[in-house]
Amino acid sequence: MNDVQEISDNEKVVRILHRDWVVEGQLQINAFSLRPNETYISVNRPSVETFMADVSDFTSKHTDFLISDQPPSFRQASLIVGKVRSIDVKLGQEVAEVTVEVEPRDIN
């Protein structure tokens, strides 16, 4: 059984943004929407030593996440883990029972 490392509520994570997710300087809601059959949204941890190498590897394979090729650059949305864990989802006036978990992956 793998030991799951707890991530602090104070830690910042970032979502690397696809160029279509920012329109006229405005972040679009679909940047945080689950696609069909997805159960999680990928984020990166700037506190991890390999952060820049991981992002560089990802954007080299997924160039729609780059906003410039030379030098390679990307946009990111920063999220505080504790704020993500305390998200409330409302459907009209009803509060949906949704559990938001933040957990590290074993690799990358």
C-alpha positions, 0 to 999 in steps of 0.5 A: 500500500502506498503512503499518501503524503498529506498536502498542507492547506497553505500550499499553493498549486497551479493549473497550467492553462490551455490558450483557449481558457483565457479569452481577452484576458479573462479566465474561462470557467472551462479551465476548471471543468471536468471532461467526460469520464474525468474524475480529477483536475490536474495541477502542479506543485511549485514547491516540488523541485521538479516543477519547471522540468515537469511543466516544460515536459508537459508543454513540449508535448501539449503546445496548446498550453504555450503562449510563446515558443521562444522563449517557451512560456505559459499561463497558470492559475494559482490555487490555495489547497485549503480554499480548494478543499472548502469549495461549496457547489450550489445547484440553484439554492441547494448545496450539493454534497461534493467532496474535494480532495487534494492528493499528490500523485506517485510520479510526475 
